[in-house]
Amino acid sequence: MDFDVAGPFTLERSGPKKMITDLTVKALKPVLEEWEEGLSDACGCYVFAVRAGRVSDDSPFTN
């Protein structure tokens, strides 16, 4: 098996709580297939990150 990094991809979220739903999966599939054929059905490790709050300008985590 050959593993590679793909993304980042923006997830569409729905409703007042901005949840990830079946609509998210339906919208993401064509984006994944455009990146690489078969990617939407591939096995792998999926990492999701959510930005929460603001990082100060003197933080080591700013660009």
N, C-alpha and C positions, 0 to 999 in steps of 0.2 A: 504494500500500500504506500501511496505517496500522499503526504499531507502538505497543504499549503495554506497561506493566509488569504482570505478574501474579505473585501469590505473596506471601509465601513459602509453599512447600509442604514438608511433611515427607516424606522418603523412607523407606519400609520397607526394612530391610536384612536379609540372611539369612545363616545359618551362623555358625560360630565367628569368622570374619574380618569379619563384618558387611558382606558384599559387596552391591553393587547388581546384581540379577539380573532375569530375565524376570518373576519374581513382583513385583518393584518396579514394573515398567512396568504390569502388570495392575492393581495396587492404585492406581496414580497416575491412570490414565485416567479413572475415574469422578469423582475429585476435581477434575481439570481441567475436565471437562464440566460439573460443578456450578458452577464458577467462571464459565465462559462456553462456550456451545455451540460446538463445533468447535475448541476450544483444544487438545485432545489430538492433533489432526492438523495444527496450524498450523506454519508455518515461522517460525523466529526464532533468536534468540541465547539460549542457555541457560547460566546461571551457577550453578555448584555451589560451595558453601563448606563447609568442615569446620572446626569449632572444635577447636583443638589447644592444650592447656595452659591455664593461668590467667593472666589479665592482672592486674597489680598495681593496687591501688586508686588510685595516683597517676598511672596511665597516661593519656595523652590519649585513649585509645580506650575508656575506660569510660563508662558512661552517667551 
